[in-house]
Amino acid sequence: MSETTPIASFRTLDGADAAAALLRANAVRCAVVTLPTPADSVFPGAHDDYALVVAAEDADRAREALDGSLEAAWFLRTRDGRRVHAFETATAGRLRRHAADEADPDGWAARDCVRLADLLDAGHAPQVAAVFRHRGAIEGRTMAEWARACGCEPVVHP
């Protein structure tokens, strides 16, 4: 990476590493760097200690991949189980790309991702969460049921 841009900062190395793993699963070149302690810091530990930097040309894709990932309850997963995108912030286009490139082609997940993408388009919803906020259950399924049907992994918060 010749030119980089910082896109997020974290208090813990674990948080920074988790975000970096998500970006790498999306083929985004990135690195975690340790930030210097501010000289005027009155309270030790009251600042972020790590930054996530990405190749400048990957910045937009990185922001899309991280969108909602810190608050997500569900993640789209690759065939080998890696998290690739927060389900709640997935767009219709992202669901279709997931179905075509990342979801298990032999299971129902790809089919359900495409169906949900069609429903997002029909409802003019920008993201998965938006359509559920306005309509509640869709075709008799809650957001959690759609997430499971699309092969998502639930997030376990400590």
Backbone hydrogen bonds, N-H to C=O, Kabsch-Sander energy under -0.5 kcal/mol:
donor,donor_aa,acceptor,acceptor_aa,energy
5,T,54,V,-2.4
7,I,52,L,-2.8
8,A,52,L,-1.1
10,F,50,Y,-3.0
16,A,12,T,-1.8
17,D,13,L,-3.0
18,A,14,D,-2.3
19,A,15,G,-2.0
20,A,16,A,-2.3
21,A,17,D,-2.4
22,L,18,A,-1.9
23,L,19,A,-2.2
24,R,20,A,-2.8
25,A,21,A,-2.0
26,N,22,L,-0.7
26,N,23,L,-1.0
27,A,24,R,-1.8
28,V,23,L,-2.3
29,R,27,A,-0.5
31,A,53,V,-2.3
33,V,51,A,-2.7
35,L,49,D,-3.0
41,S,38,P,-1.5
42,V,40,D,-0.6
46,A,43,F,-2.0
49,D,10,F,-1.2
50,Y,10,F,-2.4
51,A,33,V,-2.8
52,L,8,A,-2.8
53,V,31,A,-2.8
53,V,51,A,-0.6
54,V,5,T,-2.3
55,A,29,R,-1.8
56,A,3,E,-2.7
58,D,55,A,-2.1
59,A,55,A,-0.5
59,A,56,A,-1.1
62,A,58,D,-2.5
63,R,59,A,-2.4
64,E,60,D,-2.1
65,A,61,R,-2.4
66,L,62,A,-2.3
67,D,63,R,-1.2
69,S,66,L,-2.6
71,E,68,G,-0.9
72,A,68,G,-1.0
75,F,153,E,-1.9
76,L,85,H,-2.9
78,T,82,R,-2.6
79,R,102,E,-0.6
81,G,78,T,-1.9
84,V,76,L,-2.8
85,H,76,L,-1.0
86,A,65,A,-0.5
87,F,74,W,-2.1
89,T,86,A,-0.6
90,A,87,F,-1.6
95,L,91,T,-2.5
96,R,92,A,-2.1
97,R,93,G,-2.5
98,H,94,R,-2.5
99,A,95,L,-2.4
100,A,96,R,-2.3
101,D,97,R,-2.7
102,E,98,H,-2.2
103,A,98,H,-2.8
107,G,104,D,-0.9
110,A,104,D,-0.8
112,D,108,W,-2.7
113,C,109,A,-2.4
114,V,110,A,-2.1
115,R,111,R,-2.2
116,L,112,D,-2.5
117,A,113,C,-2.3
118,D,114,V,-2.3
119,L,115,R,-2.0
120,L,116,L,-2.3
121,D,117,A,-2.4
122,A,118,D,-2.4
123,G,119,L,-2.0
124,H,121,D,-1.2
125,A,120,L,-2.5
128,V,90,A,-1.7
129,A,88,E,-2.7
131,V,127,Q,-1.3
132,F,128,V,-1.4
133,R,129,A,-2.0
134,H,130,A,-1.5
135,R,131,V,-1.8
136,G,132,F,-2.0
138,I,141,R,-2.8
141,R,138,I,-1.9
146,W,142,T,-2.3
147,A,143,M,-2.7
148,R,144,A,-2.3
149,A,145,E,-2.2
150,C,146,W,-2.2
151,G,148,R,-1.6
152,C,147,A,-2.8
153,E,75,F,-2.4
155,V,73,A,-2.6
157,H,155,V,-0.7
